[in-house]
Amino acid sequence: MKKIIASGLCTISLFLVAMATLRSDSLTVLATVSLVAMLVAALSLLYFVGLAVYQSTEKPQ
């Protein structure tokens, strides 16, 4: 499950970076790359918080 989420995040960020580099304006590229970086950071933070909550509520076998 972790691999699926990680590969999904990588694919989305790579796609957004590719879309940004297709634009000719370098300021737009910089803004999009920083936006992608913030998005990935927020998603990974949410994922780790969710994982911690799930592990804390999970009953031991």
PQR file of N, CA, C, O and H, with PARSE charges and radii, in Angstrom:
ATOM      1  N   MET A   1       0.835  -1.209   0.000 -0.4000 1.5000
ATOM      2  CA  MET A   1       0.000   0.000   0.000 -0.0000 2.0000
ATOM      3  C   MET A   1       0.867   1.255   0.000  0.5500 1.7000
ATOM      4  O   MET A   1       0.564   2.223  -0.698 -0.5500 1.4000
ATOM      5  N   LYS A   2       1.954   1.238   0.789 -0.4000 1.5000
ATOM      6  CA  LYS A   2       2.845   2.397   0.833 -0.0000 2.0000
ATOM      7  C   LYS A   2       3.469   2.661  -0.533  0.5500 1.7000
ATOM      8  O   LYS A   2       3.610   3.812  -0.947 -0.5500 1.4000
ATOM      9  H   LYS A   2       2.200   0.451   1.356  0.4000 1.0000
ATOM     10  N   LYS A   3       3.846   1.579  -1.236 -0.4000 1.5000
ATOM     11  CA  LYS A   3       4.481   1.735  -2.551 -0.0000 2.0000
ATOM     12  C   LYS A   3       3.515   2.359  -3.547  0.5500 1.7000
ATOM     13  O   LYS A   3       3.916   3.179  -4.372 -0.5500 1.4000
ATOM     14  H   LYS A   3       3.731   0.644  -0.900  0.4000 1.0000
ATOM     15  N   ILE A   4       2.246   1.976  -3.474 -0.4000 1.5000
ATOM     16  CA  ILE A   4       1.241   2.517  -4.392 -0.0000 2.0000
ATOM     17  C   ILE A   4       1.084   4.020  -4.171  0.5500 1.7000
ATOM     18  O   ILE A   4       1.052   4.791  -5.130 -0.5500 1.4000
ATOM     19  H   ILE A   4       1.920   1.310  -2.803  0.4000 1.0000
ATOM     20  N   ILE A   5       0.985   4.435  -2.901 -0.4000 1.5000
ATOM     21  CA  ILE A   5       0.826   5.855  -2.587 -0.0000 2.0000
ATOM     22  C   ILE A   5       2.063   6.640  -3.004  0.5500 1.7000
ATOM     23  O   ILE A   5       1.949   7.720  -3.583 -0.5500 1.4000
ATOM     24  H   ILE A   5       1.011   3.808  -2.123  0.4000 1.0000
ATOM     25  N   ALA A   6       3.247   6.100  -2.711 -0.4000 1.5000
ATOM     26  CA  ALA A   6       4.490   6.792  -3.057 -0.0000 2.0000
ATOM     27  C   ALA A   6       4.642   6.934  -4.564  0.5500 1.7000
ATOM     28  O   ALA A   6       5.024   7.998  -5.050 -0.5500 1.4000
ATOM     29  H   ALA A   6       3.339   5.222  -2.240  0.4000 1.0000
ATOM     30  N   SER A   7       4.348   5.875  -5.307 -0.4000 1.5000
ATOM     31  CA  SER A   7       4.474   5.957  -6.766 -0.0000 2.0000
ATOM     32  C   SER A   7       3.437   6.909  -7.350  0.5500 1.7000
ATOM     33  O   SER A   7       3.706   7.591  -8.339 -0.5500 1.4000
ATOM     34  H   SER A   7       4.037   5.010  -4.912  0.4000 1.0000
ATOM     35  N   GLY A   8       2.264   6.958  -6.749 -0.4000 1.5000
ATOM     36  CA  GLY A   8       1.240   7.902  -7.197 -0.0000 2.0000
ATOM     37  C   GLY A   8       1.680   9.343  -6.994  0.5500 1.7000
ATOM     38  O   GLY A   8       1.502  10.181  -7.878 -0.5500 1.4000
ATOM     39  H   GLY A   8       2.045   6.404  -5.946  0.4000 1.0000
ATOM     40  N   LEU A   9       2.254   9.632  -5.830 -0.4000 1.5000
ATOM     41  CA  LEU A   9       2.754  10.980  -5.562 -0.0000 2.0000
ATOM     42  C   LEU A   9       3.865  11.350  -6.532  0.5500 1.7000
ATOM     43  O   LEU A   9       3.888  12.465  -7.053 -0.5500 1.4000
ATOM     44  H   LEU A   9       2.399   8.951  -5.112  0.4000 1.0000
ATOM     45  N   CYS A  10       4.785  10.426  -6.779 -0.4000 1.5000
ATOM     46  CA  CYS A  10       5.894  10.680  -7.706 -0.0000 2.0000
ATOM     47  C   CYS A  10       5.373  10.933  -9.111  0.5500 1.7000
ATOM     48  O   CYS A  10       5.845  11.841  -9.796 -0.5500 1.4000
ATOM     49  H   CYS A  10       4.766   9.520  -6.356  0.4000 1.0000
ATOM     50  N   THR A  11       4.401  10.134  -9.544 -0.4000 1.5000
ATOM     51  CA  THR A  11       3.850  10.293 -10.887 -0.0000 2.0000
ATOM     52  C   THR A  11       3.163  11.642 -11.044  0.5500 1.7000
ATOM     53  O   THR A  11       3.351  12.324 -12.051 -0.5500 1.4000
ATOM     54  H   THR A  11       4.018   9.397  -8.987  0.4000 1.0000
ATOM     55  N   ILE A  12       2.362  12.032 -10.045 -0.4000 1.5000
ATOM     56  CA  ILE A  12       1.657  13.313 -10.101 -0.0000 2.0000
ATOM     57  C   ILE A  12       2.643  14.478 -10.132  0.5500 1.7000
ATOM     58  O   ILE A  12       2.487  15.406 -10.925 -0.5500 1.4000
ATOM     59  H   ILE A  12       2.209  11.478  -9.226  0.4000 1.0000
ATOM     60  N   SER A  13       3.661  14.428  -9.267 -0.4000 1.5000
ATOM     61  CA  SER A  13       4.625  15.528  -9.217 -0.0000 2.0000
ATOM     62  C   SER A  13       5.445  15.602 -10.503  0.5500 1.7000
ATOM     63  O   SER A  13       5.718  16.695 -10.999 -0.5500 1.4000
ATOM     64  H   SER A  13       3.787  13.674  -8.623  0.4000 1.0000
ATOM     65  N   LEU A  14       5.844  14.439 -11.052 -0.4000 1.5000
ATOM     66  CA  LEU A  14       6.587  14.434 -12.316 -0.0000 2.0000
ATOM     67  C   LEU A  14       5.736  14.989 -13.454  0.5500 1.7000
ATOM     68  O   LEU A  14       6.239  15.733 -14.296 -0.5500 1.4000
ATOM     69  H   LEU A  14       5.622  13.551 -10.650  0.4000 1.0000
ATOM     70  N   PHE A  15       4.463  14.639 -13.486 -0.4000 1.5000
ATOM     71  CA  PHE A  15       3.557  15.145 -14.517 -0.0000 2.0000
ATOM     72  C   PHE A  15       3.417  16.664 -14.419  0.5500 1.7000
ATOM     73  O   PHE A  15       3.461  17.361 -15.433 -0.5500 1.4000
ATOM     74  H   PHE A  15       4.054  14.035 -12.802  0.4000 1.0000
ATOM     75  N   LEU A  16       3.248  17.175 -13.199 -0.4000 1.5000
ATOM     76  CA  LEU A  16       3.104  18.620 -13.019 -0.0000 2.0000
ATOM     77  C   LEU A  16       4.381  19.361 -13.389  0.5500 1.7000
ATOM     78  O   LEU A  16       4.324  20.440 -13.978 -0.5500 1.4000
ATOM     79  H   LEU A  16       3.212  16.609 -12.376  0.4000 1.0000
ATOM     80  N   VAL A  17       5.538  18.787 -13.044 -0.4000 1.5000
ATOM     81  CA  VAL A  17       6.815  19.408 -13.411 -0.0000 2.0000
ATOM     82  C   VAL A  17       6.977  19.425 -14.929  0.5500 1.7000
ATOM     83  O   VAL A  17       7.446  20.414 -15.494 -0.5500 1.4000
ATOM     84  H   VAL A  17       5.584  17.911 -12.565  0.4000 1.0000
ATOM     85  N   ALA A  18       6.591  18.331 -15.590 -0.4000 1.5000
ATOM     86  CA  ALA A  18       6.672  18.278 -17.053 -0.0000 2.0000
ATOM     87  C   ALA A  18       5.753  19.321 -17.688  0.5500 1.7000
ATOM     88  O   ALA A  18       6.135  19.976 -18.657 -0.5500 1.4000
ATOM     89  H   ALA A  18       6.210  17.528 -15.131  0.4000 1.0000
ATOM     90  N   MET A  19       4.557  19.475 -17.151 -0.4000 1.5000
ATOM     91  CA  MET A  19       3.641  20.494 -17.658 -0.0000 2.0000
ATOM     92  C   MET A  19       4.218  21.890 -17.449  0.5500 1.7000
ATOM     93  O   MET A  19       4.044  22.770 -18.292 -0.5500 1.4000
ATOM     94  H   MET A  19       4.246  18.943 -16.363  0.4000 1.0000
ATOM     95  N   ALA A  20       4.908  22.093 -16.320 -0.4000 1.5000
ATOM     96  CA  ALA A  20       5.491  23.405 -16.029 -0.0000 2.0000
ATOM     97  C   ALA A  20       6.638  23.724 -16.981  0.5500 1.7000
ATOM     98  O   ALA A  20       6.780  24.865 -17.422 -0.5500 1.4000
ATOM     99  H   ALA A  20       5.049  21.378 -15.635  0.4000 1.0000
ATOM    100  N   THR A  21       7.457  22.724 -17.298 -0.4000 1.5000
ATOM    101  CA  THR A  21       8.607  22.969 -18.166 -0.0000 2.0000
ATOM    102  C   THR A  21       8.180  23.186 -19.613  0.5500 1.7000
ATOM    103  O   THR A  21       8.947  23.744 -20.398 -0.5500 1.4000
ATOM    104  H   THR A  21       7.342  21.797 -16.940  0.4000 1.0000
ATOM    105  N   LEU A  22       6.971  22.757 -19.984 -0.4000 1.5000
ATOM    106  CA  LEU A  22       6.477  23.010 -21.332 -0.0000 2.0000
ATOM    107  C   LEU A  22       6.176  24.492 -21.543  0.5500 1.7000
ATOM    108  O   LEU A  22       6.173  24.964 -22.680 -0.5500 1.4000
ATOM    109  H   LEU A  22       6.349  22.304 -19.346  0.4000 1.0000
ATOM    110  N   ARG A  23       5.925  25.227 -20.469 -0.4000 1.5000
ATOM    111  CA  ARG A  23       5.655  26.660 -20.583 -0.0000 2.0000
ATOM    112  C   ARG A  23       6.964  27.413 -20.808  0.5500 1.7000
ATOM    113  O   ARG A  23       8.018  27.001 -20.323 -0.5500 1.4000
ATOM    114  H   ARG A  23       5.928  24.843 -19.545  0.4000 1.0000
ATOM    115  N   SER A  24       6.890  28.507 -21.539 -0.4000 1.5000
ATOM    116  CA  SER A  24       8.102  29.260 -21.879 -0.0000 2.0000
ATOM    117  C   SER A  24       8.507  30.219 -20.759  0.5500 1.7000
ATOM    118  O   SER A  24       9.683  30.561 -20.634 -0.5500 1.4000
ATOM    119  H   SER A  24       6.034  28.842 -21.933  0.4000 1.0000
ATOM    120  N   ASP A  25       7.550  30.653 -19.951 -0.4000 1.5000
ATOM    121  CA  ASP A  25       7.833  31.628 -18.899 -0.0000 2.0000
ATOM    122  C   ASP A  25       8.533  30.945 -17.729  0.5500 1.7000
ATOM    123  O   ASP A  25       7.982  30.030 -17.117 -0.5500 1.4000
ATOM    124  H   ASP A  25       6.594  30.376 -20.053  0.4000 1.0000
ATOM    125  N   SER A  26       9.738  31.389 -17.423 -0.4000 1.5000
ATOM    126  CA  SER A  26      10.519  30.752 -16.357 -0.0000 2.0000
ATOM    127  C   SER A  26       9.918  31.036 -14.978  0.5500 1.7000
ATOM    128  O   SER A  26      10.038  30.210 -14.073 -0.5500 1.4000
ATOM    129  H   SER A  26      10.186  32.132 -17.920  0.4000 1.0000
ATOM    130  N   LEU A  27       9.275  32.190 -14.808 -0.4000 1.5000
ATOM    131  CA  LEU A  27       8.633  32.504 -13.532 -0.0000 2.0000
ATOM    132  C   LEU A  27       7.486  31.534 -13.266  0.5500 1.7000
ATOM    133  O   LEU A  27       7.276  31.103 -12.132 -0.5500 1.4000
ATOM    134  H   LEU A  27       9.178  32.861 -15.543  0.4000 1.0000
ATOM    135  N   THR A  28       6.753  31.200 -14.313 -0.4000 1.5000
ATOM    136  CA  THR A  28       5.659  30.239 -14.161 -0.0000 2.0000
ATOM    137  C   THR A  28       6.206  28.873 -13.772  0.5500 1.7000
ATOM    138  O   THR A  28       5.622  28.170 -12.948 -0.5500 1.4000
ATOM    139  H   THR A  28       6.924  31.550 -15.234  0.4000 1.0000
ATOM    140  N   VAL A  29       7.338  28.504 -14.378 -0.4000 1.5000
ATOM    141  CA  VAL A  29       7.966  27.219 -14.050 -0.0000 2.0000
ATOM    142  C   VAL A  29       8.367  27.190 -12.582  0.5500 1.7000
ATOM    143  O   VAL A  29       8.090  26.222 -11.874 -0.5500 1.4000
ATOM    144  H   VAL A  29       7.812  29.075 -15.048  0.4000 1.0000
ATOM    145  N   LEU A  30       9.022  28.262 -12.126 -0.4000 1.5000
ATOM    146  CA  LEU A  30       9.449  28.326 -10.725 -0.0000 2.0000
ATOM    147  C   LEU A  30       8.255  28.267  -9.786  0.5500 1.7000
ATOM    148  O   LEU A  30       8.287  27.553  -8.784 -0.5500 1.4000
ATOM    149  H   LEU A  30       9.246  29.049 -12.701  0.4000 1.0000
ATOM    150  N   ALA A  31       7.212  29.006 -10.101 -0.4000 1.5000
ATOM    151  CA  ALA A  31       6.018  29.019  -9.254 -0.0000 2.0000
ATOM    152  C   ALA A  31       5.367  27.641  -9.217  0.5500 1.7000
ATOM    153  O   ALA A  31       4.938  27.178  -8.160 -0.5500 1.4000
ATOM    154  H   ALA A  31       7.186  29.586 -10.915  0.4000 1.0000
ATOM    155  N   THR A  32       5.296  26.988 -10.379 -0.4000 1.5000
ATOM    156  CA  THR A  32       4.662  25.671 -10.432 -0.0000 2.0000
ATOM    157  C   THR A  32       5.486  24.630  -9.688  0.5500 1.7000
ATOM    158  O   THR A  32       4.938  23.781  -8.985 -0.5500 1.4000
ATOM    159  H   THR A  32       5.645  27.365 -11.237  0.4000 1.0000
ATOM    160  N   VAL A  33       6.812  24.699  -9.844 -0.4000 1.5000
ATOM    161  CA  VAL A  33       7.677  23.734  -9.154 -0.0000 2.0000
ATOM    162  C   VAL A  33       7.568  23.906  -7.641  0.5500 1.7000
ATOM    163  O   VAL A  33       7.500  22.921  -6.907 -0.5500 1.4000
ATOM    164  H   VAL A  33       7.258  25.388 -10.415  0.4000 1.0000
ATOM    165  N   SER A  34       7.551  25.165  -7.170 -0.4000 1.5000
ATOM    166  CA  SER A  34       7.418  25.389  -5.730 -0.0000 2.0000
ATOM    167  C   SER A  34       6.046  24.942  -5.237  0.5500 1.7000
ATOM    168  O   SER A  34       5.918  24.418  -4.131 -0.5500 1.4000
ATOM    169  H   SER A  34       7.606  25.965  -7.766  0.4000 1.0000
ATOM    170  N   LEU A  35       5.024  25.151  -6.061 -0.4000 1.5000
ATOM    171  CA  LEU A  35       3.674  24.701  -5.711 -0.0000 2.0000
ATOM    172  C   LEU A  35       3.620  23.181  -5.616  0.5500 1.7000
ATOM    173  O   LEU A  35       3.012  22.626  -4.700 -0.5500 1.4000
ATOM    174  H   LEU A  35       5.128  25.577  -6.959  0.4000 1.0000
ATOM    175  N   VAL A  36       4.268  22.510  -6.581 -0.4000 1.5000
ATOM    176  CA  VAL A  36       4.332  21.043  -6.561 -0.0000 2.0000
ATOM    177  C   VAL A  36       5.055  20.560  -5.310  0.5500 1.7000
ATOM    178  O   VAL A  36       4.621  19.607  -4.664 -0.5500 1.4000
ATOM    179  H   VAL A  36       4.761  22.960  -7.325  0.4000 1.0000
ATOM    180  N   ALA A  37       6.171  21.227  -4.968 -0.4000 1.5000
ATOM    181  CA  ALA A  37       6.930  20.833  -3.780 -0.0000 2.0000
ATOM    182  C   ALA A  37       6.083  20.973  -2.520  0.5500 1.7000
ATOM    183  O   ALA A  37       6.102  20.097  -1.655 -0.5500 1.4000
ATOM    184  H   ALA A  37       6.523  22.002  -5.493  0.4000 1.0000
ATOM    185  N   MET A  38       5.332  22.084  -2.415 -0.4000 1.5000
ATOM    186  CA  MET A  38       4.460  22.282  -1.254 -0.0000 2.0000
ATOM    187  C   MET A  38       3.345  21.249  -1.226  0.5500 1.7000
ATOM    188  O   MET A  38       2.977  20.749  -0.163 -0.5500 1.4000
ATOM    189  H   MET A  38       5.316  22.795  -3.118  0.4000 1.0000
ATOM    190  N   LEU A  39       2.804  20.930  -2.409 -0.4000 1.5000
ATOM    191  CA  LEU A  39       1.728  19.944  -2.499 -0.0000 2.0000
ATOM    192  C   LEU A  39       2.204  18.567  -2.052  0.5500 1.7000
ATOM    193  O   LEU A  39       1.529  17.887  -1.279 -0.5500 1.4000
ATOM    194  H   LEU A  39       3.103  21.336  -3.273  0.4000 1.0000
ATOM    195  N   VAL A  40       3.379  18.162  -2.548 -0.4000 1.5000
ATOM    196  CA  VAL A  40       3.940  16.861  -2.176 -0.0000 2.0000
ATOM    197  C   VAL A  40       4.242  16.818  -0.682  0.5500 1.7000
ATOM    198  O   VAL A  40       3.993  15.805  -0.027 -0.5500 1.4000
ATOM    199  H   VAL A  40       3.927  18.714  -3.176  0.4000 1.0000
ATOM    200  N   ALA A  41       4.781  17.921  -0.134 -0.4000 1.5000
ATOM    201  CA  ALA A  41       5.076  17.975   1.297 -0.0000 2.0000
ATOM    202  C   ALA A  41       3.797  17.855   2.121  0.5500 1.7000
ATOM    203  O   ALA A  41       3.767  17.143   3.125 -0.5500 1.4000
ATOM    204  H   ALA A  41       4.983  18.744  -0.666  0.4000 1.0000
ATOM    205  N   ALA A  42       2.747  18.546   1.700 -0.4000 1.5000
ATOM    206  CA  ALA A  42       1.476  18.485   2.421 -0.0000 2.0000
ATOM    207  C   ALA A  42       0.864  17.089   2.347  0.5500 1.7000
ATOM    208  O   ALA A  42       0.352  16.577   3.342 -0.5500 1.4000
ATOM    209  H   ALA A  42       2.771  19.124   0.884  0.4000 1.0000
ATOM    210  N   LEU A  43       0.920  16.472   1.161 -0.4000 1.5000
ATOM    211  CA  LEU A  43       0.363  15.127   1.000 -0.0000 2.0000
ATOM    212  C   LEU A  43       1.124  14.099   1.822  0.5500 1.7000
ATOM    213  O   LEU A  43       0.522  13.224   2.445 -0.5500 1.4000
ATOM    214  H   LEU A  43       1.336  16.888   0.352  0.4000 1.0000
ATOM    215  N   SER A  44       2.456  14.206   1.823 -0.4000 1.5000
ATOM    216  CA  SER A  44       3.241  13.247   2.602 -0.0000 2.0000
ATOM    217  C   SER A  44       3.019  13.459   4.103  0.5500 1.7000
ATOM    218  O   SER A  44       2.993  12.496   4.869 -0.5500 1.4000
ATOM    219  H   SER A  44       2.945  14.916   1.317  0.4000 1.0000
ATOM    220  N   LEU A  45       2.860  14.718   4.519 -0.4000 1.5000
ATOM    221  CA  LEU A  45       2.574  15.012   5.926 -0.0000 2.0000
ATOM    222  C   LEU A  45       1.235  14.404   6.329  0.5500 1.7000
ATOM    223  O   LEU A  45       1.125  13.769   7.377 -0.5500 1.4000
ATOM    224  H   LEU A  45       2.882  15.500   3.896  0.4000 1.0000
ATOM    225  N   LEU A  46       0.213  14.604   5.487 -0.4000 1.5000
ATOM    226  CA  LEU A  46      -1.099  14.013   5.757 -0.0000 2.0000
ATOM    227  C   LEU A  46      -1.016  12.493   5.810  0.5500 1.7000
ATOM    228  O   LEU A  46      -1.649  11.858   6.654 -0.5500 1.4000
ATOM    229  H   LEU A  46       0.303  15.120   4.635  0.4000 1.0000
ATOM    230  N   TYR A  47      -0.224  11.909   4.895 -0.4000 1.5000
ATOM    231  CA  TYR A  47      -0.083  10.456   4.860 -0.0000 2.0000
ATOM    232  C   TYR A  47       0.545   9.934   6.146  0.5500 1.7000
ATOM    233  O   TYR A  47       0.061   8.958   6.718 -0.5500 1.4000
ATOM    234  H   TYR A  47       0.290  12.425   4.209  0.4000 1.0000
ATOM    235  N   PHE A  48       1.632  10.582   6.611 -0.4000 1.5000
ATOM    236  CA  PHE A  48       2.307  10.107   7.816 -0.0000 2.0000
ATOM    237  C   PHE A  48       1.461  10.332   9.064  0.5500 1.7000
ATOM    238  O   PHE A  48       1.497   9.522   9.990 -0.5500 1.4000
ATOM    239  H   PHE A  48       2.025  11.375   6.146  0.4000 1.0000
ATOM    240  N   VAL A  49       0.695  11.430   9.097 -0.4000 1.5000
ATOM    241  CA  VAL A  49      -0.213  11.654  10.227 -0.0000 2.0000
ATOM    242  C   VAL A  49      -1.296  10.579  10.245  0.5500 1.7000
ATOM    243  O   VAL A  49      -1.619  10.027  11.297 -0.5500 1.4000
ATOM    244  H   VAL A  49       0.666  12.088   8.345  0.4000 1.0000
ATOM    245  N   GLY A  50      -1.854  10.288   9.067 -0.4000 1.5000
ATOM    246  CA  GLY A  50      -2.865   9.241   8.974 -0.0000 2.0000
ATOM    247  C   GLY A  50      -2.317   7.880   9.355  0.5500 1.7000
ATOM    248  O   GLY A  50      -2.992   7.091  10.015 -0.5500 1.4000
ATOM    249  H   GLY A  50      -1.591  10.737   8.212  0.4000 1.0000
ATOM    250  N   LEU A  51      -1.084   7.609   8.935 -0.4000 1.5000
ATOM    251  CA  LEU A  51      -0.437   6.344   9.268 -0.0000 2.0000
ATOM    252  C   LEU A  51      -0.221   6.232  10.778  0.5500 1.7000
ATOM    253  O   LEU A  51      -0.440   5.168  11.357 -0.5500 1.4000
ATOM    254  H   LEU A  51      -0.535   8.251   8.398  0.4000 1.0000
ATOM    255  N   ALA A  52       0.205   7.316  11.412 -0.4000 1.5000
ATOM    256  CA  ALA A  52       0.426   7.310  12.858 -0.0000 2.0000
ATOM    257  C   ALA A  52      -0.886   7.097  13.607  0.5500 1.7000
ATOM    258  O   ALA A  52      -0.933   6.347  14.582 -0.5500 1.4000
ATOM    259  H   ALA A  52       0.383   8.180  10.941  0.4000 1.0000
ATOM    260  N   VAL A  53      -1.949   7.755  13.152 -0.4000 1.5000
ATOM    261  CA  VAL A  53      -3.258   7.584  13.785 -0.0000 2.0000
ATOM    262  C   VAL A  53      -3.746   6.151  13.609  0.5500 1.7000
ATOM    263  O   VAL A  53      -4.285   5.554  14.541 -0.5500 1.4000
ATOM    264  H   VAL A  53      -1.911   8.364  12.360  0.4000 1.0000
ATOM    265  N   TYR A  54      -3.556   5.599  12.404 -0.4000 1.5000
ATOM    266  CA  TYR A  54      -3.988   4.229  12.129 -0.0000 2.0000
ATOM    267  C   TYR A  54      -3.236   3.238  13.009  0.5500 1.7000
ATOM    268  O   TYR A  54      -3.839   2.315  13.556 -0.5500 1.4000
ATOM    269  H   TYR A  54      -3.118   6.084  11.647  0.4000 1.0000
ATOM    270  N   GLN A  55      -1.916   3.421  13.152 -0.4000 1.5000
ATOM    271  CA  GLN A  55      -1.124   2.507  13.962 -0.0000 2.0000
ATOM    272  C   GLN A  55      -1.464   2.636  15.446  0.5500 1.7000
ATOM    273  O   GLN A  55      -1.409   1.651  16.182 -0.5500 1.4000
ATOM    274  H   GLN A  55      -1.426   4.172  12.707  0.4000 1.0000
ATOM    275  N   SER A  56      -1.816   3.846  15.890 -0.4000 1.5000
ATOM    276  CA  SER A  56      -2.142   4.022  17.305 -0.0000 2.0000
ATOM    277  C   SER A  56      -3.513   3.428  17.634  0.5500 1.7000
ATOM    278  O   SER A  56      -3.743   2.981  18.757 -0.5500 1.4000
ATOM    279  H   SER A  56      -1.861   4.647  15.292  0.4000 1.0000
ATOM    280  N   THR A  57      -4.427   3.421  16.653 -0.4000 1.5000
ATOM    281  CA  THR A  57      -5.759   2.868  16.909 -0.0000 2.0000
ATOM    282  C   THR A  57      -5.844   1.382  16.576  0.5500 1.7000
ATOM    283  O   THR A  57      -6.813   0.718  16.944 -0.5500 1.4000
ATOM    284  H   THR A  57      -4.241   3.785  15.740  0.4000 1.0000
ATOM    285  N   GLU A  58      -4.831   0.854  15.880 -0.4000 1.5000
ATOM    286  CA  GLU A  58      -4.838  -0.559  15.494 -0.0000 2.0000
ATOM    287  C   GLU A  58      -4.671  -1.448  16.731  0.5500 1.7000
ATOM    288  O   GLU A  58      -3.803  -1.208  17.571 -0.5500 1.4000
ATOM    289  H   GLU A  58      -4.044   1.393  15.581  0.4000 1.0000
ATOM    290  N   LYS A  59      -5.512  -2.473  16.825 -0.4000 1.5000
ATOM    291  CA  LYS A  59      -5.427  -3.384  17.969 -0.0000 2.0000
ATOM    292  C   LYS A  59      -4.310  -4.400  17.739  0.5500 1.7000
ATOM    293  O   LYS A  59      -4.197  -4.936  16.636 -0.5500 1.4000
ATOM    294  H   LYS A  59      -6.216  -2.669  16.142  0.4000 1.0000
ATOM    295  N   PRO A  60      -3.488  -4.678  18.741 -0.5600 1.5000
ATOM    296  CA  PRO A  60      -2.426  -5.684  18.578  0.2800 2.0000
ATOM    297  C   PRO A  60      -3.020  -7.074  18.399  0.5500 1.7000
ATOM    298  O   PRO A  60      -4.011  -7.427  19.037 -0.5500 1.4000
ATOM    299  N   GLN A  61      -2.407  -7.847  17.531 -0.4000 1.5000
ATOM    300  CA  GLN A  61      -2.905  -9.202  17.245 -0.0000 2.0000
ATOM    301  C   GLN A  61      -2.636 -10.127  18.422  0.5500 1.7000
ATOM    302  O   GLN A  61      -2.981 -11.308  18.371 -0.5500 1.4000
ATOM    303  H   GLN A  61      -1.601  -7.561  17.013  0.4000 1.0000
TER
END
